[in-house]
Amino acid sequence: MSSVDEYMVPPKAAPALNIPPSNSTVSVKIIDSTSWIKVPLGDLFGPSIPGHDYLSCPAFAFLIEHAPSGRKVLFDLGTRRDWENLAPAIVNTIKSNNWELTVQKNVSEILTDNGVDLASIEAIIWSHWHYDHTGDPSTFPPSTKLIVGPGFKDALVPGYPVNKDSLVLETDWKGRELVEVDFPSDLMVGHFKAKDYFGDGSFYIVDAPGHAVGHICGLARTTPDSFVFMGGDACHHGGEYRPTEYLPLPKKIDLNVSGVSRIRSQGFCPGSVFCDVFHHHKPNQEVYILTKNFSHDTDRANLTIKYLEEFDASDDVFVIIAHDTHLLSKEAGVEYFPHGTLNDWKAKRLNQKARWLFLKDFADAADKGLKQATELGEGIVLKP
């Protein structure tokens, strides 16, 4: 529990999440899918900060095992290794925009290399249809279902090549059950509609619209009173959902930014030097906002971010977005599959260790006294 006095301004109490109680849990293992993506930051969000010109990031997947039954599901798959065999419309988008993309292995290969029988995976859950999350489901046996969010079938089925203009591949679900999840109106976690996947409160699929058609998140109960929130692409960078009125910038931030002299003082970084960079100069307002064109529905995407911020403010929830580069750093302390689980994240205070690491992206600007731009670009269009 953080002290009010440690923040630059007093934090506002976050709304109660009202997650239904349960003693049932799941094991959560985070997988580095070996995908690595580099895209111009201004395509996605802004305004720009000098020195932070690109989003250069991994794409995480999650292996979720239901403790009582041993049933297993995957949340996201990163990018398929043979990405040039994606739907031509997507390959053309990647190449024409000069996005950088490397993939060493499919998630299916990572699993089999470490002794996981692919036949034991009952379902793959796509947070959404974008190429850096869909992987290659065809590498899994037909018994593995593919679960997608609301509106997916109407917007994206049939896939390529049945529909030559489609942005997804027909082979991703050919020969397997394609399940479009629906959300009962009476079950909520925080402000999100939810689906109790295993029926015992251990894992929820969460309706988180806006970024893309059918965008969904995951909420896994790692102990009876602690959770991992798998944010997918609700945000792409920590600066989109931090700081907030619930989690203002601390007065002192423990960041390893050796060589950046101006912002180091007695082993910590003053939060005020980052505030000086931000165009709004506020310690309790997000650094970045979405560009107008990037999201399927910008208003809904912004609302999803606001709802996610309520989870991020809870001491009982570890929010992990799919492309958080800084979770790979030693300082974050995260153990990746096959070396450990996330179930002890709270005891290890991983949420606190990782929370402000994204500020490293602004260390050079802070050290040189540079300022964030005030104007936001329109962003790239990537819609079905």
N, C-alpha and C positions, 0 to 999 in steps of 0.2 A: 504494500500500500504506500503510495507516494504522499509526501507531505505537501500541503497547500503552499507552504512557504518556499518550496523549491522552484516554483513557476514564476515567470516574469509578470503574469497577471493571475489573479485568482481564477481557478477553473470553475466552470459551471457544472452542476451535477447532471450526469447523463440520465436519460430516461431508463426505467427498469426494462430489462429485456423480456422478462416473463417467460422464460423457457420452461416448459413443463418438466417437473422433477422426474428423475429416473435413476435407478442404480445400474442400468445396463450400459455398457460401453463398447467402443470399437477400438481396435488397434489402428493407428495411423502412421504410415511410413511415407516420407516424402522422397520422391525420385527425381534426381537430376536427369532429365530426358536426353541430355547431351545436345539438345538444340541450342544454337546460339544465333541471335538475331541482332542486326544493327540497322535502325531506321532513323531518319531525321526526326528529331523530337517535335518539331513544329507541325508535323503531319498529324500528331495526336493531341497535343496539349501545349500550353504556354501560359503567359508570355515567356519568351526566352530569357535565360540567364547566361551571361558570358562564360564560356568554358564548358557549358552543358548543352551541347549541340545535338547529341544523338542519344537515343535510347538503345543501349547496348546491353543485351540481357539474355538470361536463360529462359526456359519454359518448364515449369515444374508439373509433375504428375503426382498422384497420390494413390497408394495401395491401402485400401480400407478393409479390415477383417472384423467381422462381427464376433465379439468374444463368446457369447453363449453358443453359437452354432457353427462357427468357423467359415461361414459364407464370406466370399470376397468380391469386392467391386473395385474398379479403377475410376478415379476422377481425373479426366483429361489424359492425353497421350503425347503432348508435345508435337513436334513436326516429324513426319515420316522421313526416313533416311533417303529414299529416292524421291526427293521433293519435286524434281522435274517431271514426275509422273502425276502430280496433282492435276486438277482440272485446268485445261489450257488458259482459261480466263484468269486464274490465280497465278499461274506461272508467268503469264505476260505482265501481270501487275507487279510481281516481284522484280522481274528483269527490267521492265521499262522505267521503274522508279529507282533502279540501282540499289535495292535493298540487299544487304549482305546476310547470307544464311548458310550455316553449316550444321550438319547433323552427323554424329558418329554412329549411333545405333537407334533402332526402333525400341520402344519401351518393351515390346514383346521379347526382344533379344536380351535386354537387361534383366528381365524377369527369369527367362530360361537359363541364362548364364549363372544365375544365383539360386537355382533349384526350385523355382516356382513353376508348377504345372499349369500351363495356360488353360487347360480344361477346368481348373478350379476357379477361374474367374467367371462369375455368373453374369456380370454386366460391366460394360464400359459406359461411363456417364460423361458426355461432352458438356463442358460448360457452355460452349457455343460452337458454331460451325467454322470459325476461322482456322486457317491451315496450321497455325502454330499450336493448336490444341487437339486437332482431330487425329493426328498420327496416322497409323495404318491398321484399322480394325480387321482388315482381311487376313492379317497374320495370326488372328485368334480363331479358335474353332467355332463352328456354326452355333454351338450351344451358348456362346457368349452373346447376350443381348446388347443392343446399342440403345441407350437412353438419351433422349434429347428434350429440349425445352419447348414450351408452348409456341405454336405457330410455325414450327420447323417444317412440318410436312407440306403445309400450304405454300410456304415460301421457297422451298428448296428441293422438293421431290417432284418429278424424278431427277436423278443426278446425271452427270456426264457419263457416258456419251448419249444416253437416251434423250436428254436435253442438252444439245451441244453448247448452249450458253450457260449451263449450270456452273455454280462455283464449288460444288462438292461432287464426289465420285459415287456413282451407283454401286461400285464394288464395296464401298464402306459398309453397306448394310445388306447387300445381296446374299441370300441364303441364311440370313439370321433375322431374329425378331427386332424390328425397329419400334421402339416404345416412346411415344410422346407423352411426357408426364403432365398430369393435370394437378391442380392445387385446390383442395377443399377450402371453402371460404372461411371455415371456422377455426382452422389451425394456423397460428401465427407464432413466429419467433421474432422478438423485437417488432419492427414494422413490416417484416417480410411474410408473405404467404409461404407455407411450408408443407412438405410431404414427408411423413414419417416412414422412411424406406423399409426398415426392418420391423416396424410396428411396436417398438418398445422404447422409443425415445433416444436410441443410441446414435442415430444418424438421420439428419434431415436434408432433403434436397430443397433448396430455397429459390423462390422465384425472384430474380434480380434483373428485371428488364432494362433495356435502354442501349447498352453497348452494341448488341447485335440481336437479331431475331432469335428468340428462345434462350436468351442468356440466363443461366442458372448458377447458383453457388452451392457449396456444401457446408454443413455444420455438423461436426463430429464431436461426440461426447467422449473425452479421453479419460476422465474420472467422473464420478457422479456430479461434481460441481465445477468442472473445467472443460473447455471446448477449443477446438481448432476450427476457424472459419476459413474455408477455401474460397478465396474471392474471385478466382478466374480473372477476367478482364474488367471487373467492376472498376478497377483502377490499374494503371500500368506502372506507377511510380509513387513512392511514399509521399511526395509533395502534393499529390492530388487529394489526399485525405488527412494530411497533417500539416501544420498544427491545426487545432480546432478550439472552440470555446470549452470543450471538455478536456482537451489535452493541449494546453498552451506550451510554448517553448519553455524549457527549463532555464533558470538563470545560469546554470553550469551544465555543460554537456560533455560527457566522457567520449571523445573521439580521437582515434589514432590518426592524426594528420601531420606526421613528422615532415619537416621541411616547409611547413606553412606557418611562419613565425608569428604573424600578427594575431592569429586566433588561438594561440596556445598560451596559457597562463596557469602556472602552478599545476600542470597536468590535466587541465580541462579547457574547454572552449566556452567563452561567454555566449549565451544565446543572443545577446544584443547585436553581435557582429553579423549574424545571419539576418536579423530583422532589418539591418541597414541595407542589405542587398535587396530584400523583397520590395516590390514597387508600392505595396500598401503599407509597409513598415509595421505590420501588426503581428504580435506574437501568438495570436489566437485565430488566424485565418489561413486557409490553405494556400500553398505557394503557387500551385498551378490550377488552371481550369481547362476544361475540354474545348477543343476547337469546334467550330460550328458544324463542320461537315463529317467528322469522323464517326460519330455514333449513329446507330440506326434511328434512335429517338433521343435527342440531346436532353430534353426536359426530363424524361424518365431516367436517363443515365445519371443526371445530376441528383435526382431524388434517391436513386440507389446508392450513390456515394454518401449522401447524408445519412441514410439508414445504416450503411456500413460503419460510419464514424461512431455510431452509438455502440456497436460491438467492440470497436477498437478502443473505446474508452473504458471498457470493463476489465478489471483485473483478472477476470475468469476466462477471458477469450484471447486467443492468439490468432490474429488476422494475418493470413498469408496470401498475397496476390501472386499470380502465376509468373510474373516477370521481375520479381524483386532481386536484382543483381546482388545486393548487399547481404542477402541471406547466405550467399556462398562464402562470405568472409569468415575467417577464424573467430573474429570478435562476436559474430552472431551466435556461435556455439551450437549450430544445428547439425545433427548427425543424419546423414543421408542413407537411404536404402543401399546395401543391405546391412548397414552397421548399427542401426538403432531405430527407435520409434520416436514419435513426438509426444507420447503419452505422459512423459515426465517434464514437459515444457514448463509447467508452472513452478515445479520445485527448482528447476534450473533458471527461472526468471528469463526465459528466452524472449518473451515479448518485450521486456524492458531492455534487454541487451540489443535487440534489433531495431527498436522503435525509431531512433534518430540517426541511424547510420546513413540514410539517404542524404543527410546534410553534407556528407563528404563531397557530393557532386557540386556543391556550391562553395567549397573551401577556397578554391583559387580566386573566385570572384570576391569572396569576403576578404581574403588576404590582400588583394590589390585595390580594394575599395570600389569595385565595379558594381553596377546597378542592374536590376532586372528591367527588361523592356516594359513598356506600358501598353503596347498594342499587341493584339492576338491575331495570328493568321487564321485563315478559314479551314485549313487542314485538308486531308485527303478523303476522297469518297471511296468506301469499300462496302457496298450494299448489294443484296440480291435484287 
